[in-house]
């Protein structure tokens, strides 16, 4: 029994080695190509356990998940206005035909990204050359991205790749151009602000003048009404005095004289120099006023 254990171990090791040389697994996130003496003989697209001929066959695996190609530095493009813009973009793609992918770029992801980058840059250069800065920044940005995806996908199919999306992350003006643009925008905003201030000042003056005019009208009308009421009161007062005077002129004259005496000698310190024979003292001499 002890002598058979090493033999069993050797057999197990041999079986493991043979299995490793003849069996391989394909993950659900991968496709595989089986090569025999360097030539592709089989393409495996379904996950599972597969066989290969030891020493003659070798297997190469390809990731079929969605990959991202992101530019390290923004590219410079020229618009229809002959102005430079800096564009930062990225591409989402995946391998759909591993055999064509291997034949076209040797299965090298870096070479595939270079091919996609060239296709996207050429298309972007052509599309930006047809449009203004406003159109590429906001007006037709979605349309440009859709066109880029269609054109890039048509070219990528030749190397077994499907382009799922092309996105413009950022569209900026170069620093030397943006400074001039910002200064022009600032000057334009200041002009509009000054114009609005002028319009506001003119409107304020108009409102102030109208309010002043209304104030003068109100004061004038109030003064007119006050004078009218005062005149009416004076007229009524005069009419009352006249009626009372007509009823008893003698008594009215006496009453007015008493009022004059009371006002004239209101304080002890009051002094008045008048001729004693003056009519002012007639009711002090005799109530009837006769001598």
Secondary structure as UniProt FT lines:
FT   HELIX           2..22
FT   STRAND          23..26
FT   TURN            28..29
FT   STRAND          30..36
FT   TURN            37..38
FT   STRAND          39..44
FT   STRAND          48..51
FT   TURN            54..56
FT   STRAND          57..63
FT   STRAND          67..70
FT   STRAND          75..78
FT   TURN            80..81
FT   STRAND          84..95
FT   HELIX           98..105
FT   TURN            106..107
FT   HELIX           109..128
FT   TURN            129..130
FT   HELIX           133..134
FT   HELIX           135..139
FT   HELIX           141..156
FT   HELIX           157..159
FT   STRAND          161..173
FT   HELIX           175..247
FT   HELIX           249..264
FT   TURN            268..269
FT   TURN            276..277
FT   HELIX           279..281
FT   HELIX           282..285
FT   TURN            287..288
//
